[in-house]
Amino acid sequence: MEALLSLPALALMALLGVSSVKVTSGGQSRLVERLGKYDRQLQPGLSFVLPGVEKVVSHESLKERVLDIPPQQCITRDNVGIEVDAVVYWQLLEHARAYYAVDNLQAAMVNLVLTQIRAEMGKLDLDQTFTTRQEVNEALLRELDQATDPWGVKVTRVELRDIQPSRGVQQAMEQQMTAEREKRAAILRSEGERDSQVNAARGRAEALMLDAEAQAKQQTLLAQARADAATRLAEAIGGNPAAAEALRLLLASDWMAMGQQMAQAPGGSVLMVDPQSPAALFTALRNLQQGQG
């Protein structure tokens, strides 16, 4: 009979002994209360808890965790409605402070983050919310880390994940972007046409300049050649008087052409020459041709 009575006692003692053994994994933490009062924090490994006297009241991870912040309606400084969501990376550094300082730690952190996001968005215009995202992340990190420090929490990083303006604002932005693109395209086209016209005009001017220079050189060379020929011919005639008659016959056809040139000259032309002097005739013809050239 005594043996039978001792069996339940032994079973109870075994059950109590098993329930008093606690194994804490690495990166985990357990809080133990003794008679309703905080006593100690169990470290990773094997620990013992007195049944009926001590109780594990909290079991949390000490690893870095991610807190997903749901989309939140915000109003910017220029009164534009936007929807913002974010992610917060945080780590529990002091388990006891987090457990006894705040009730429902994650819910408290979510509300705190939403409040800070609304405050930061209210300081910015709509355009700034897209261009200063990194600055907003850093400001949120500083403020949240300071606010959660009494809870034994370390906020390691804050990232604004998405910023969505209202549908009407999105349509207005798209229209503005389309107008800006069309404006830039029109400016580029006009600049291209202007450059093309300038290049064409410059090319024509250079071509005319080159043609004028070529004609001037040609006229200069031709006049020089005529002058040299006239000089040599005059010297030859002056040294051989018998050649004068032959020269008059050779220049008879030139008189006809010279007459036509004189008739076509603007305002008319008068030629004063000694008909008895071949050299004078040739010199007058040379001067007339140079004047027409």
GUNU-253525 format. One record per residue (C-alpha): residue number from 1; residue in three letters; y, z, x. Coordinates in steps of 0.25 Angstrom, whole numbers. Layout:
<site><n>NUM</n><res>ALA</res><Y>Y</Y><Z>Z</Z><X>X</X></site>
...
//
This chain:
<site><n>1</n><res>MET</res><Y>0</Y><Z>0</Z><X>0</X></site>
<site><n>2</n><res>GLU</res><Y>10</Y><Z>3</Z><X>11</X></site>
<site><n>3</n><res>ALA</res><Y>6</Y><Z>-10</Z><X>18</X></site>
<site><n>4</n><res>LEU</res><Y>9</Y><Z>-17</Z><X>5</X></site>
<site><n>5</n><res>LEU</res><Y>22</Y><Z>-10</Z><X>4</X></site>
<site><n>6</n><res>SER</res><Y>26</Y><Z>-13</Z><X>18</X></site>
<site><n>7</n><res>LEU</res><Y>24</Y><Z>-28</Z><X>16</X></site>
<site><n>8</n><res>PRO</res><Y>37</Y><Z>-30</Z><X>7</X></site>
<site><n>9</n><res>ALA</res><Y>45</Y><Z>-22</Z><X>17</X></site>
<site><n>10</n><res>LEU</res><Y>40</Y><Z>-30</Z><X>28</X></site>
<site><n>11</n><res>ALA</res><Y>43</Y><Z>-43</Z><X>21</X></site>
<site><n>12</n><res>LEU</res><Y>57</Y><Z>-37</Z><X>17</X></site>
<site><n>13</n><res>MET</res><Y>60</Y><Z>-33</Z><X>31</X></site>
<site><n>14</n><res>ALA</res><Y>55</Y><Z>-47</Z><X>36</X></site>
<site><n>15</n><res>LEU</res><Y>64</Y><Z>-54</Z><X>26</X></site>
<site><n>16</n><res>LEU</res><Y>76</Y><Z>-45</Z><X>30</X></site>
<site><n>17</n><res>GLY</res><Y>73</Y><Z>-48</Z><X>45</X></site>
<site><n>18</n><res>VAL</res><Y>73</Y><Z>-63</Z><X>43</X></site>
<site><n>19</n><res>SER</res><Y>86</Y><Z>-63</Z><X>35</X></site>
<site><n>20</n><res>SER</res><Y>93</Y><Z>-55</Z><X>46</X></site>
<site><n>21</n><res>VAL</res><Y>91</Y><Z>-66</Z><X>56</X></site>
<site><n>22</n><res>LYS</res><Y>102</Y><Z>-76</Z><X>57</X></site>
<site><n>23</n><res>VAL</res><Y>101</Y><Z>-88</Z><X>66</X></site>
<site><n>24</n><res>THR</res><Y>115</Y><Z>-95</Z><X>68</X></site>
<site><n>25</n><res>SER</res><Y>115</Y><Z>-109</Z><X>73</X></site>
<site><n>26</n><res>GLY</res><Y>125</Y><Z>-114</Z><X>84</X></site>
<site><n>27</n><res>GLY</res><Y>139</Y><Z>-117</Z><X>79</X></site>
<site><n>28</n><res>GLN</res><Y>136</Y><Z>-108</Z><X>67</X></site>
<site><n>29</n><res>SER</res><Y>142</Y><Z>-94</Z><X>63</X></site>
<site><n>30</n><res>ARG</res><Y>138</Y><Z>-83</Z><X>53</X></site>
<site><n>31</n><res>LEU</res><Y>146</Y><Z>-72</Z><X>48</X></site>
<site><n>32</n><res>VAL</res><Y>139</Y><Z>-58</Z><X>46</X></site>
<site><n>33</n><res>GLU</res><Y>145</Y><Z>-47</Z><X>37</X></site>
<site><n>34</n><res>ARG</res><Y>139</Y><Z>-33</Z><X>37</X></site>
<site><n>35</n><res>LEU</res><Y>141</Y><Z>-26</Z><X>24</X></site>
<site><n>36</n><res>GLY</res><Y>151</Y><Z>-36</Z><X>19</X></site>
<site><n>37</n><res>LYS</res><Y>160</Y><Z>-35</Z><X>32</X></site>
<site><n>38</n><res>TYR</res><Y>161</Y><Z>-46</Z><X>43</X></site>
<site><n>39</n><res>ASP</res><Y>152</Y><Z>-42</Z><X>54</X></site>
<site><n>40</n><res>ARG</res><Y>149</Y><Z>-53</Z><X>64</X></site>
<site><n>41</n><res>GLN</res><Y>147</Y><Z>-68</Z><X>66</X></site>
<site><n>42</n><res>LEU</res><Y>134</Y><Z>-73</Z><X>70</X></site>
<site><n>43</n><res>GLN</res><Y>133</Y><Z>-82</Z><X>82</X></site>
<site><n>44</n><res>PRO</res><Y>123</Y><Z>-93</Z><X>84</X></site>
<site><n>45</n><res>GLY</res><Y>109</Y><Z>-88</Z><X>86</X></site>
<site><n>46</n><res>LEU</res><Y>100</Y><Z>-77</Z><X>80</X></site>
<site><n>47</n><res>SER</res><Y>107</Y><Z>-65</Z><X>73</X></site>
<site><n>48</n><res>PHE</res><Y>103</Y><Z>-54</Z><X>64</X></site>
<site><n>49</n><res>VAL</res><Y>109</Y><Z>-49</Z><X>51</X></site>
<site><n>50</n><res>LEU</res><Y>106</Y><Z>-36</Z><X>45</X></site>
<site><n>51</n><res>PRO</res><Y>100</Y><Z>-38</Z><X>31</X></site>
<site><n>52</n><res>GLY</res><Y>108</Y><Z>-32</Z><X>20</X></site>
<site><n>53</n><res>VAL</res><Y>119</Y><Z>-27</Z><X>29</X></site>
<site><n>54</n><res>GLU</res><Y>124</Y><Z>-40</Z><X>36</X></site>
<site><n>55</n><res>LYS</res><Y>126</Y><Z>-54</Z><X>29</X></site>
<site><n>56</n><res>VAL</res><Y>130</Y><Z>-68</Z><X>34</X></site>
<site><n>57</n><res>VAL</res><Y>142</Y><Z>-72</Z><X>26</X></site>
<site><n>58</n><res>SER</res><Y>146</Y><Z>-85</Z><X>32</X></site>
<site><n>59</n><res>HIS</res><Y>139</Y><Z>-96</Z><X>40</X></site>
<site><n>60</n><res>GLU</res><Y>148</Y><Z>-107</Z><X>46</X></site>
<site><n>61</n><res>SER</res><Y>148</Y><Z>-118</Z><X>57</X></site>
<site><n>62</n><res>LEU</res><Y>157</Y><Z>-116</Z><X>69</X></site>
<site><n>63</n><res>LYS</res><Y>156</Y><Z>-131</Z><X>72</X></site>
<site><n>64</n><res>GLU</res><Y>168</Y><Z>-141</Z><X>69</X></site>
<site><n>65</n><res>ARG</res><Y>168</Y><Z>-146</Z><X>55</X></site>
<site><n>66</n><res>VAL</res><Y>175</Y><Z>-156</Z><X>47</X></site>
<site><n>67</n><res>LEU</res><Y>183</Y><Z>-153</Z><X>34</X></site>
<site><n>68</n><res>ASP</res><Y>185</Y><Z>-165</Z><X>25</X></site>
<site><n>69</n><res>ILE</res><Y>198</Y><Z>-165</Z><X>18</X></site>
<site><n>70</n><res>PRO</res><Y>198</Y><Z>-172</Z><X>5</X></site>
<site><n>71</n><res>PRO</res><Y>209</Y><Z>-182</Z><X>1</X></site>
<site><n>72</n><res>GLN</res><Y>222</Y><Z>-175</Z><X>-2</X></site>
<site><n>73</n><res>GLN</res><Y>235</Y><Z>-181</Z><X>-10</X></site>
<site><n>74</n><res>CYS</res><Y>247</Y><Z>-179</Z><X>-1</X></site>
<site><n>75</n><res>ILE</res><Y>262</Y><Z>-183</Z><X>-3</X></site>
<site><n>76</n><res>THR</res><Y>269</Y><Z>-189</Z><X>9</X></site>
<site><n>77</n><res>ARG</res><Y>284</Y><Z>-186</Z><X>13</X></site>
<site><n>78</n><res>ASP</res><Y>288</Y><Z>-199</Z><X>6</X></site>
<site><n>79</n><res>ASN</res><Y>281</Y><Z>-195</Z><X>-7</X></site>
<site><n>80</n><res>VAL</res><Y>269</Y><Z>-204</Z><X>-5</X></site>
<site><n>81</n><res>GLY</res><Y>255</Y><Z>-199</Z><X>-10</X></site>
<site><n>82</n><res>ILE</res><Y>244</Y><Z>-200</Z><X>0</X></site>
<site><n>83</n><res>GLU</res><Y>229</Y><Z>-195</Z><X>0</X></site>
<site><n>84</n><res>VAL</res><Y>225</Y><Z>-189</Z><X>13</X></site>
<site><n>85</n><res>ASP</res><Y>211</Y><Z>-184</Z><X>18</X></site>
<site><n>86</n><res>ALA</res><Y>207</Y><Z>-177</Z><X>31</X></site>
<site><n>87</n><res>VAL</res><Y>196</Y><Z>-171</Z><X>39</X></site>
<site><n>88</n><res>VAL</res><Y>198</Y><Z>-158</Z><X>47</X></site>
<site><n>89</n><res>TYR</res><Y>189</Y><Z>-154</Z><X>58</X></site>
<site><n>90</n><res>TRP</res><Y>188</Y><Z>-139</Z><X>60</X></site>
<site><n>91</n><res>GLN</res><Y>179</Y><Z>-128</Z><X>66</X></site>
<site><n>92</n><res>LEU</res><Y>176</Y><Z>-113</Z><X>62</X></site>
<site><n>93</n><res>LEU</res><Y>180</Y><Z>-104</Z><X>74</X></site>
<site><n>94</n><res>GLU</res><Y>180</Y><Z>-90</Z><X>68</X></site>
<site><n>95</n><res>HIS</res><Y>170</Y><Z>-89</Z><X>57</X></site>
<site><n>96</n><res>ALA</res><Y>173</Y><Z>-75</Z><X>52</X></site>
<site><n>97</n><res>ARG</res><Y>188</Y><Z>-79</Z><X>51</X></site>
<site><n>98</n><res>ALA</res><Y>185</Y><Z>-91</Z><X>43</X></site>
<site><n>99</n><res>TYR</res><Y>176</Y><Z>-84</Z><X>34</X></site>
<site><n>100</n><res>TYR</res><Y>185</Y><Z>-72</Z><X>31</X></site>
<site><n>101</n><res>ALA</res><Y>198</Y><Z>-78</Z><X>31</X></site>
<site><n>102</n><res>VAL</res><Y>197</Y><Z>-89</Z><X>21</X></site>
<site><n>103</n><res>ASP</res><Y>188</Y><Z>-92</Z><X>9</X></site>
<site><n>104</n><res>ASN</res><Y>181</Y><Z>-106</Z><X>9</X></site>
<site><n>105</n><res>LEU</res><Y>186</Y><Z>-111</Z><X>23</X></site>
<site><n>106</n><res>GLN</res><Y>184</Y><Z>-126</Z><X>21</X></site>
<site><n>107</n><res>ALA</res><Y>191</Y><Z>-126</Z><X>7</X></site>
<site><n>108</n><res>ALA</res><Y>203</Y><Z>-118</Z><X>14</X></site>
<site><n>109</n><res>MET</res><Y>203</Y><Z>-128</Z><X>25</X></site>
<site><n>110</n><res>VAL</res><Y>203</Y><Z>-140</Z><X>16</X></site>
<site><n>111</n><res>ASN</res><Y>215</Y><Z>-135</Z><X>8</X></site>
<site><n>112</n><res>LEU</res><Y>223</Y><Z>-132</Z><X>20</X></site>
<site><n>113</n><res>VAL</res><Y>221</Y><Z>-146</Z><X>26</X></site>
<site><n>114</n><res>LEU</res><Y>225</Y><Z>-152</Z><X>13</X></site>
<site><n>115</n><res>THR</res><Y>237</Y><Z>-144</Z><X>12</X></site>
<site><n>116</n><res>GLN</res><Y>241</Y><Z>-147</Z><X>27</X></site>
<site><n>117</n><res>ILE</res><Y>238</Y><Z>-162</Z><X>24</X></site>
<site><n>118</n><res>ARG</res><Y>248</Y><Z>-162</Z><X>12</X></site>
<site><n>119</n><res>ALA</res><Y>258</Y><Z>-155</Z><X>20</X></site>
<site><n>120</n><res>GLU</res><Y>257</Y><Z>-165</Z><X>32</X></site>
<site><n>121</n><res>MET</res><Y>257</Y><Z>-177</Z><X>23</X></site>
<site><n>122</n><res>GLY</res><Y>270</Y><Z>-172</Z><X>16</X></site>
<site><n>123</n><res>LYS</res><Y>277</Y><Z>-172</Z><X>29</X></site>
<site><n>124</n><res>LEU</res><Y>275</Y><Z>-187</Z><X>32</X></site>
<site><n>125</n><res>ASP</res><Y>279</Y><Z>-201</Z><X>25</X></site>
<site><n>126</n><res>LEU</res><Y>268</Y><Z>-210</Z><X>21</X></site>
<site><n>127</n><res>ASP</res><Y>269</Y><Z>-219</Z><X>33</X></site>
<site><n>128</n><res>GLN</res><Y>268</Y><Z>-207</Z><X>42</X></site>
<site><n>129</n><res>THR</res><Y>255</Y><Z>-202</Z><X>36</X></site>
<site><n>130</n><res>PHE</res><Y>249</Y><Z>-214</Z><X>42</X></site>
<site><n>131</n><res>THR</res><Y>256</Y><Z>-214</Z><X>56</X></site>
<site><n>132</n><res>THR</res><Y>256</Y><Z>-200</Z><X>59</X></site>
<site><n>133</n><res>ARG</res><Y>241</Y><Z>-196</Z><X>55</X></site>
<site><n>134</n><res>GLN</res><Y>238</Y><Z>-190</Z><X>69</X></site>
<site><n>135</n><res>GLU</res><Y>250</Y><Z>-181</Z><X>69</X></site>
<site><n>136</n><res>VAL</res><Y>246</Y><Z>-176</Z><X>55</X></site>
<site><n>137</n><res>ASN</res><Y>232</Y><Z>-173</Z><X>60</X></site>
<site><n>138</n><res>GLU</res><Y>238</Y><Z>-165</Z><X>71</X></site>
<site><n>139</n><res>ALA</res><Y>247</Y><Z>-158</Z><X>62</X></site>
<site><n>140</n><res>LEU</res><Y>236</Y><Z>-154</Z><X>52</X></site>
<site><n>141</n><res>LEU</res><Y>227</Y><Z>-150</Z><X>63</X></site>
<site><n>142</n><res>ARG</res><Y>238</Y><Z>-140</Z><X>69</X></site>
<site><n>143</n><res>GLU</res><Y>241</Y><Z>-134</Z><X>55</X></site>
<site><n>144</n><res>LEU</res><Y>226</Y><Z>-133</Z><X>50</X></site>
<site><n>145</n><res>ASP</res><Y>222</Y><Z>-127</Z><X>63</X></site>
<site><n>146</n><res>GLN</res><Y>233</Y><Z>-116</Z><X>62</X></site>
<site><n>147</n><res>ALA</res><Y>230</Y><Z>-114</Z><X>47</X></site>
<site><n>148</n><res>THR</res><Y>215</Y><Z>-112</Z><X>49</X></site>
<site><n>149</n><res>ASP</res><Y>216</Y><Z>-103</Z><X>61</X></site>
<site><n>150</n><res>PRO</res><Y>215</Y><Z>-90</Z><X>53</X></site>
<site><n>151</n><res>TRP</res><Y>202</Y><Z>-95</Z><X>47</X></site>
<site><n>152</n><res>GLY</res><Y>195</Y><Z>-97</Z><X>61</X></site>
<site><n>153</n><res>VAL</res><Y>195</Y><Z>-112</Z><X>59</X></site>
<site><n>154</n><res>LYS</res><Y>199</Y><Z>-122</Z><X>70</X></site>
<site><n>155</n><res>VAL</res><Y>204</Y><Z>-136</Z><X>65</X></site>
<site><n>156</n><res>THR</res><Y>201</Y><Z>-146</Z><X>75</X></site>
<site><n>157</n><res>ARG</res><Y>205</Y><Z>-159</Z><X>69</X></site>
<site><n>158</n><res>VAL</res><Y>212</Y><Z>-165</Z><X>57</X></site>
<site><n>159</n><res>GLU</res><Y>211</Y><Z>-179</Z><X>53</X></site>
<site><n>160</n><res>LEU</res><Y>218</Y><Z>-186</Z><X>41</X></site>
<site><n>161</n><res>ARG</res><Y>207</Y><Z>-196</Z><X>37</X></site>
<site><n>162</n><res>ASP</res><Y>214</Y><Z>-204</Z><X>27</X></site>
<site><n>163</n><res>ILE</res><Y>228</Y><Z>-206</Z><X>21</X></site>
<site><n>164</n><res>GLN</res><Y>229</Y><Z>-214</Z><X>8</X></site>
<site><n>165</n><res>PRO</res><Y>242</Y><Z>-217</Z><X>0</X></site>
<site><n>166</n><res>SER</res><Y>242</Y><Z>-219</Z><X>-15</X></site>
<site><n>167</n><res>ARG</res><Y>238</Y><Z>-232</Z><X>-20</X></site>
<site><n>168</n><res>GLY</res><Y>252</Y><Z>-236</Z><X>-23</X></site>
<site><n>169</n><res>VAL</res><Y>257</Y><Z>-232</Z><X>-9</X></site>
<site><n>170</n><res>GLN</res><Y>245</Y><Z>-240</Z><X>-3</X></site>
<site><n>171</n><res>GLN</res><Y>249</Y><Z>-253</Z><X>-11</X></site>
<site><n>172</n><res>ALA</res><Y>264</Y><Z>-251</Z><X>-7</X></site>
<site><n>173</n><res>MET</res><Y>260</Y><Z>-250</Z><X>8</X></site>
<site><n>174</n><res>GLU</res><Y>251</Y><Z>-262</Z><X>7</X></site>
<site><n>175</n><res>GLN</res><Y>262</Y><Z>-270</Z><X>1</X></site>
<site><n>176</n><res>GLN</res><Y>272</Y><Z>-265</Z><X>12</X></site>
<site><n>177</n><res>MET</res><Y>262</Y><Z>-269</Z><X>23</X></site>
<site><n>178</n><res>THR</res><Y>260</Y><Z>-282</Z><X>17</X></site>
<site><n>179</n><res>ALA</res><Y>275</Y><Z>-285</Z><X>17</X></site>
<site><n>180</n><res>GLU</res><Y>276</Y><Z>-280</Z><X>31</X></site>
<site><n>181</n><res>ARG</res><Y>265</Y><Z>-289</Z><X>36</X></site>
<site><n>182</n><res>GLU</res><Y>271</Y><Z>-301</Z><X>28</X></site>
<site><n>183</n><res>LYS</res><Y>285</Y><Z>-298</Z><X>34</X></site>
<site><n>184</n><res>ARG</res><Y>279</Y><Z>-297</Z><X>48</X></site>
<site><n>185</n><res>ALA</res><Y>272</Y><Z>-310</Z><X>46</X></site>
<site><n>186</n><res>ALA</res><Y>285</Y><Z>-317</Z><X>41</X></site>
<site><n>187</n><res>ILE</res><Y>292</Y><Z>-312</Z><X>53</X></site>
<site><n>188</n><res>LEU</res><Y>282</Y><Z>-317</Z><X>63</X></site>
<site><n>189</n><res>ARG</res><Y>282</Y><Z>-331</Z><X>56</X></site>
<site><n>190</n><res>SER</res><Y>297</Y><Z>-332</Z><X>56</X></site>
<site><n>191</n><res>GLU</res><Y>297</Y><Z>-328</Z><X>71</X></site>
<site><n>192</n><res>GLY</res><Y>286</Y><Z>-338</Z><X>74</X></site>
<site><n>193</n><res>GLU</res><Y>294</Y><Z>-349</Z><X>67</X></site>
<site><n>194</n><res>ARG</res><Y>307</Y><Z>-345</Z><X>74</X></site>
<site><n>195</n><res>ASP</res><Y>300</Y><Z>-345</Z><X>88</X></site>
<site><n>196</n><res>SER</res><Y>294</Y><Z>-359</Z><X>85</X></site>
<site><n>197</n><res>GLN</res><Y>307</Y><Z>-365</Z><X>81</X></site>
<site><n>198</n><res>VAL</res><Y>314</Y><Z>-359</Z><X>93</X></site>
<site><n>199</n><res>ASN</res><Y>303</Y><Z>-364</Z><X>102</X></site>
<site><n>200</n><res>ALA</res><Y>304</Y><Z>-378</Z><X>96</X></site>
<site><n>201</n><res>ALA</res><Y>319</Y><Z>-378</Z><X>97</X></site>
<site><n>202</n><res>ARG</res><Y>318</Y><Z>-373</Z><X>111</X></site>
<site><n>203</n><res>GLY</res><Y>308</Y><Z>-384</Z><X>114</X></site>
<site><n>204</n><res>ARG</res><Y>317</Y><Z>-395</Z><X>108</X></site>
<site><n>205</n><res>ALA</res><Y>329</Y><Z>-390</Z><X>116</X></site>
<site><n>206</n><res>GLU</res><Y>322</Y><Z>-390</Z><X>129</X></site>
<site><n>207</n><res>ALA</res><Y>317</Y><Z>-404</Z><X>126</X></site>
<site><n>208</n><res>LEU</res><Y>331</Y><Z>-409</Z><X>123</X></site>
<site><n>209</n><res>MET</res><Y>336</Y><Z>-403</Z><X>135</X></site>
<site><n>210</n><res>LEU</res><Y>325</Y><Z>-409</Z><X>144</X></site>
<site><n>211</n><res>ASP</res><Y>328</Y><Z>-423</Z><X>138</X></site>
<site><n>212</n><res>ALA</res><Y>343</Y><Z>-421</Z><X>140</X></site>
<site><n>213</n><res>GLU</res><Y>340</Y><Z>-417</Z><X>155</X></site>
<site><n>214</n><res>ALA</res><Y>331</Y><Z>-429</Z><X>157</X></site>
<site><n>215</n><res>GLN</res><Y>341</Y><Z>-439</Z><X>151</X></site>
<site><n>216</n><res>ALA</res><Y>352</Y><Z>-433</Z><X>159</X></site>
<site><n>217</n><res>LYS</res><Y>344</Y><Z>-434</Z><X>172</X></site>
<site><n>218</n><res>GLN</res><Y>340</Y><Z>-449</Z><X>168</X></site>
<site><n>219</n><res>GLN</res><Y>355</Y><Z>-453</Z><X>165</X></site>
<site><n>220</n><res>THR</res><Y>359</Y><Z>-446</Z><X>178</X></site>
<site><n>221</n><res>LEU</res><Y>349</Y><Z>-454</Z><X>186</X></site>
<site><n>222</n><res>LEU</res><Y>352</Y><Z>-467</Z><X>179</X></site>
<site><n>223</n><res>ALA</res><Y>367</Y><Z>-465</Z><X>181</X></site>
<site><n>224</n><res>GLN</res><Y>364</Y><Z>-462</Z><X>196</X></site>
<site><n>225</n><res>ALA</res><Y>355</Y><Z>-474</Z><X>198</X></site>
<site><n>226</n><res>ARG</res><Y>366</Y><Z>-483</Z><X>191</X></site>
<site><n>227</n><res>ALA</res><Y>377</Y><Z>-478</Z><X>200</X></site>
<site><n>228</n><res>ASP</res><Y>369</Y><Z>-480</Z><X>212</X></site>
<site><n>229</n><res>ALA</res><Y>365</Y><Z>-494</Z><X>208</X></site>
<site><n>230</n><res>ALA</res><Y>379</Y><Z>-497</Z><X>205</X></site>
<site><n>231</n><res>THR</res><Y>384</Y><Z>-492</Z><X>218</X></site>
<site><n>232</n><res>ARG</res><Y>374</Y><Z>-500</Z><X>226</X></site>
<site><n>233</n><res>LEU</res><Y>377</Y><Z>-512</Z><X>218</X></site>
<site><n>234</n><res>ALA</res><Y>392</Y><Z>-511</Z><X>220</X></site>
<site><n>235</n><res>GLU</res><Y>390</Y><Z>-509</Z><X>235</X></site>
<site><n>236</n><res>ALA</res><Y>381</Y><Z>-522</Z><X>235</X></site>
<site><n>237</n><res>ILE</res><Y>391</Y><Z>-530</Z><X>228</X></site>
<site><n>238</n><res>GLY</res><Y>403</Y><Z>-525</Z><X>236</X></site>
<site><n>239</n><res>GLY</res><Y>396</Y><Z>-529</Z><X>249</X></site>
<site><n>240</n><res>ASN</res><Y>392</Y><Z>-543</Z><X>243</X></site>
<site><n>241</n><res>PRO</res><Y>403</Y><Z>-550</Z><X>235</X></site>
<site><n>242</n><res>ALA</res><Y>394</Y><Z>-562</Z><X>233</X></site>
<site><n>243</n><res>ALA</res><Y>385</Y><Z>-554</Z><X>224</X></site>
<site><n>244</n><res>ALA</res><Y>396</Y><Z>-551</Z><X>214</X></site>
<site><n>245</n><res>GLU</res><Y>394</Y><Z>-564</Z><X>206</X></site>
<site><n>246</n><res>ALA</res><Y>379</Y><Z>-561</Z><X>204</X></site>
<site><n>247</n><res>LEU</res><Y>382</Y><Z>-547</Z><X>200</X></site>
<site><n>248</n><res>ARG</res><Y>392</Y><Z>-552</Z><X>189</X></site>
<site><n>249</n><res>LEU</res><Y>380</Y><Z>-560</Z><X>183</X></site>
<site><n>250</n><res>LEU</res><Y>371</Y><Z>-549</Z><X>184</X></site>
<site><n>251</n><res>LEU</res><Y>380</Y><Z>-539</Z><X>177</X></site>
<site><n>252</n><res>ALA</res><Y>384</Y><Z>-549</Z><X>166</X></site>
<site><n>253</n><res>SER</res><Y>373</Y><Z>-544</Z><X>157</X></site>
<site><n>254</n><res>ASP</res><Y>377</Y><Z>-530</Z><X>160</X></site>
<site><n>255</n><res>TRP</res><Y>391</Y><Z>-533</Z><X>154</X></site>
<site><n>256</n><res>MET</res><Y>385</Y><Z>-536</Z><X>141</X></site>
<site><n>257</n><res>ALA</res><Y>378</Y><Z>-523</Z><X>140</X></site>
<site><n>258</n><res>MET</res><Y>390</Y><Z>-516</Z><X>145</X></site>
<site><n>259</n><res>GLY</res><Y>398</Y><Z>-522</Z><X>134</X></site>
<site><n>260</n><res>GLN</res><Y>388</Y><Z>-517</Z><X>124</X></site>
<site><n>261</n><res>GLN</res><Y>389</Y><Z>-503</Z><X>129</X></site>
<site><n>262</n><res>MET</res><Y>404</Y><Z>-503</Z><X>129</X></site>
<site><n>263</n><res>ALA</res><Y>404</Y><Z>-508</Z><X>115</X></site>
<site><n>264</n><res>GLN</res><Y>394</Y><Z>-496</Z><X>111</X></site>
<site><n>265</n><res>ALA</res><Y>402</Y><Z>-486</Z><X>119</X></site>
<site><n>266</n><res>PRO</res><Y>409</Y><Z>-475</Z><X>110</X></site>
<site><n>267</n><res>GLY</res><Y>424</Y><Z>-478</Z><X>109</X></site>
<site><n>268</n><res>GLY</res><Y>423</Y><Z>-491</Z><X>116</X></site>
<site><n>269</n><res>SER</res><Y>423</Y><Z>-493</Z><X>132</X></site>
<site><n>270</n><res>VAL</res><Y>432</Y><Z>-500</Z><X>141</X></site>
<site><n>271</n><res>LEU</res><Y>427</Y><Z>-506</Z><X>154</X></site>
<site><n>272</n><res>MET</res><Y>437</Y><Z>-509</Z><X>165</X></site>
<site><n>273</n><res>VAL</res><Y>431</Y><Z>-517</Z><X>176</X></site>
<site><n>274</n><res>ASP</res><Y>434</Y><Z>-528</Z><X>186</X></site>
<site><n>275</n><res>PRO</res><Y>426</Y><Z>-540</Z><X>182</X></site>
<site><n>276</n><res>GLN</res><Y>427</Y><Z>-546</Z><X>196</X></site>
<site><n>277</n><res>SER</res><Y>420</Y><Z>-534</Z><X>203</X></site>
<site><n>278</n><res>PRO</res><Y>405</Y><Z>-533</Z><X>201</X></site>
<site><n>279</n><res>ALA</res><Y>405</Y><Z>-520</Z><X>207</X></site>
<site><n>280</n><res>ALA</res><Y>416</Y><Z>-515</Z><X>197</X></site>
<site><n>281</n><res>LEU</res><Y>407</Y><Z>-522</Z><X>185</X></site>
<site><n>282</n><res>PHE</res><Y>395</Y><Z>-514</Z><X>189</X></site>
<site><n>283</n><res>THR</res><Y>402</Y><Z>-501</Z><X>191</X></site>
<site><n>284</n><res>ALA</res><Y>408</Y><Z>-503</Z><X>177</X></site>
<site><n>285</n><res>LEU</res><Y>395</Y><Z>-506</Z><X>171</X></site>
<site><n>286</n><res>ARG</res><Y>389</Y><Z>-494</Z><X>179</X></site>
<site><n>287</n><res>ASN</res><Y>399</Y><Z>-485</Z><X>173</X></site>
<site><n>288</n><res>LEU</res><Y>398</Y><Z>-490</Z><X>159</X></site>
<site><n>289</n><res>GLN</res><Y>383</Y><Z>-488</Z><X>160</X></site>
<site><n>290</n><res>GLN</res><Y>384</Y><Z>-474</Z><X>165</X></site>
<site><n>291</n><res>GLY</res><Y>394</Y><Z>-470</Z><X>154</X></site>
<site><n>292</n><res>GLN</res><Y>384</Y><Z>-475</Z><X>144</X></site>
<site><n>293</n><res>GLY</res><Y>373</Y><Z>-467</Z><X>150</X></site>
//
